[in-house]
Amino acid sequence: MKIKTTLAVIALSLSPTLALAGGGCTDMKAKAITASSCIAGSTWDEAKGACVANPTS
């Protein structure tokens, strides 16, 4: 009985670690780059999904 309990505790304690090792919540990651991340003189282009230089006239 003690061996079964010990193995159950080990399995339950390792399950979150193994789940995250497989990628975890990759679908829930937010975009790291946003309009506030653009350097001065550039703006966020939603179509390209990147910062682009401001056009000069």
ROSE-4610 file (N, C-alpha, C; in Angstrom, 1 decimal, always signed):
// ROSE-4610
residu = [M/M/M/K/K/K/I/I/I/K/K/K/T/T/T/T/T/T/L/L/L/A/A/A/V/V/V/I/I/I/A/A/A/L/L/L/S/S/S/L/L/L/S/S/S/P/P/P/T/T/T/L/L/L/A/A/A/L/L/L/A/A/A/G/G/G/G/G/G/G/G/G/C/C/C/T/T/T/D/D/D/M/M/M/K/K/K/A/A/A/K/K/K/A/A/A/I/I/I/T/T/T/A/A/A/S/S/S/S/S/S/C/C/C/I/I/I/A/A/A/G/G/G/S/S/S/T/T/T/W/W/W/D/D/D/E/E/E/A/A/A/K/K/K/G/G/G/A/A/A/C/C/C/V/V/V/A/A/A/N/N/N/P/P/P/T/T/T/S/S/S]
num = [1/1/1/2/2/2/3/3/3/4/4/4/5/5/5/6/6/6/7/7/7/8/8/8/9/9/9/10/10/10/11/11/11/12/12/12/13/13/13/14/14/14/15/15/15/16/16/16/17/17/17/18/18/18/19/19/19/20/20/20/21/21/21/22/22/22/23/23/23/24/24/24/25/25/25/26/26/26/27/27/27/28/28/28/29/29/29/30/30/30/31/31/31/32/32/32/33/33/33/34/34/34/35/35/35/36/36/36/37/37/37/38/38/38/39/39/39/40/40/40/41/41/41/42/42/42/43/43/43/44/44/44/45/45/45/46/46/46/47/47/47/48/48/48/49/49/49/50/50/50/51/51/51/52/52/52/53/53/53/54/54/54/55/55/55/56/56/56/57/57/57]
x = [+0.8/+0.0/+0.9/+2.0/+2.8/+3.5/+3.9/+4.5/+3.5/+2.3/+1.3/+1.0/+1.0/+0.7/+1.9/+3.1/+4.3/+4.4/+4.1/+4.1/+3.0/+1.8/+0.8/+1.2/+1.8/+2.3/+3.3/+4.2/+5.3/+4.6/+3.7/+3.0/+2.3/+1.5/+0.8/+1.7/+2.8/+3.7/+4.4/+4.6/+5.4/+4.4/+3.1/+2.2/+2.2/+2.2/+2.3/+3.6/+4.7/+6.0/+6.0/+5.5/+5.5/+4.5/+3.4/+2.5/+3.1/+3.8/+4.5/+5.7/+6.3/+7.5/+7.0/+5.8/+5.2/+4.7/+5.0/+4.6/+3.6/+3.0/+2.1/+1.0/+0.9/-0.2/+0.3/+0.8/+1.4/+0.3/-0.9/-2.0/-2.4/-2.1/-2.5/-1.5/-0.4/+0.6/+0.2/+0.4/+0.0/+1.1/+0.8/+1.8/+2.8/+4.1/+5.0/+5.2/+5.1/+5.3/+4.0/+3.9/+2.6/+3.0/+2.0/+2.3/+3.2/+3.0/+3.8/+5.3/+5.6/+7.0/+7.7/+7.1/+7.7/+8.6/+9.8/+10.7/+10.2/+10.7/+10.3/+10.5/+9.6/+9.7/+9.1/+8.5/+7.8/+6.5/+5.6/+4.3/+4.0/+2.9/+2.5/+1.7/+2.1/+1.3/+0.6/-0.7/-1.4/-1.4/-1.4/-1.3/+0.0/+1.1/+2.4/+2.7/+2.0/+2.3/+3.6/+4.1/+5.4/+5.4/+6.5/+6.7/+7.3/+6.8/+7.3/+7.7/+8.6/+9.0/+7.9/+7.8/+6.8/+7.1/+6.2/+6.5/+6.8/+7.8/+8.2/+7.7/+7.3/+6.7/+7.7]
y = [-1.2/+0.0/+1.3/+1.2/+2.4/+2.7/+1.6/+1.8/+2.4/+2.0/+2.5/+4.0/+4.3/+5.7/+6.6/+6.1/+6.8/+7.0/+6.0/+6.1/+7.1/+7.1/+8.0/+9.4/+9.7/+11.0/+11.5/+10.6/+11.0/+11.3/+10.5/+10.7/+12.0/+12.3/+13.6/+14.8/+14.7/+15.8/+16.1/+15.1/+15.3/+15.7/+15.5/+15.7/+17.2/+18.2/+19.6/+19.8/+19.3/+19.5/+18.9/+17.7/+17.0/+17.7/+18.3/+19.0/+20.2/+21.0/+22.2/+21.9/+20.8/+20.4/+20.2/+19.8/+19.6/+20.8/+22.0/+23.2/+24.0/+23.5/+24.2/+25.0/+26.2/+27.1/+27.9/+27.3/+28.0/+28.8/+28.3/+29.0/+30.3/+30.4/+31.5/+32.7/+32.5/+33.6/+34.8/+36.0/+37.2/+37.7/+38.5/+39.1/+39.9/+39.7/+40.5/+41.9/+42.0/+43.3/+44.0/+45.2/+46.0/+47.4/+48.2/+49.6/+50.4/+50.1/+50.8/+50.3/+49.2/+48.7/+49.4/+50.1/+50.7/+51.8/+51.9/+53.0/+54.3/+55.4/+56.8/+56.8/+57.4/+57.5/+56.4/+55.4/+54.3/+54.1/+53.4/+53.1/+51.6/+51.1/+49.7/+49.5/+48.6/+48.2/+46.9/+47.0/+45.8/+44.7/+45.1/+44.2/+43.4/+44.1/+43.4/+42.7/+43.2/+42.7/+43.1/+44.3/+44.8/+46.3/+46.9/+48.3/+48.7/+49.8/+50.3/+51.7/+52.2/+53.6/+54.5/+55.7/+56.6/+57.2/+57.3/+57.9/+59.3/+59.8/+61.2/+61.8/+63.0/+63.7/+64.6]
z = [+0.0/+0.0/+0.0/+0.7/+0.8/-0.5/-1.2/-2.5/-3.5/-3.5/-4.5/-4.2/-2.9/-2.5/-3.0/-2.8/-3.2/-4.7/-5.4/-6.9/-7.4/-6.7/-7.1/-6.8/-5.7/-5.4/-6.4/-6.7/-7.7/-9.1/-9.5/-10.8/-10.8/-9.7/-9.7/-9.5/-8.9/-8.8/-10.1/-10.9/-12.2/-13.3/-13.2/-14.3/-14.8/-13.9/-14.5/-15.2/-14.7/-15.3/-16.7/-16.8/-18.2/-19.1/-18.6/-19.5/-20.0/-19.2/-19.7/-20.6/-20.4/-21.2/-22.7/-22.8/-24.1/-24.9/-24.3/-25.0/-24.2/-23.2/-22.3/-23.0/-22.8/-23.3/-24.5/-25.5/-26.7/-27.4/-27.4/-28.1/-27.4/-26.1/-25.3/-25.3/-26.0/-25.9/-26.7/-26.1/-26.7/-27.6/-28.6/-29.4/-28.6/-28.7/-28.0/-28.5/-29.9/-30.5/-30.7/-30.3/-30.5/-31.0/-31.1/-31.6/-30.6/-29.3/-28.3/-28.3/-29.0/-29.1/-30.3/-31.1/-32.3/-31.8/-32.5/-32.2/-32.7/-32.3/-32.7/-34.3/-34.9/-36.4/-37.2/-36.4/-37.1/-36.5/-37.3/-36.8/-37.0/-36.4/-36.5/-37.7/-38.6/-39.8/-39.5/-39.3/-39.0/-40.1/-41.3/-42.5/-42.5/-42.2/-42.2/-40.9/-39.8/-38.5/-38.0/-38.3/-37.9/-37.9/-37.3/-37.3/-38.7/-39.2/-40.5/-40.4/-41.1/-41.1/-41.6/-40.9/-41.3/-42.7/-43.6/-44.9/-44.8/-45.6/-45.6/-46.9/-46.8/-48.0/-48.7]
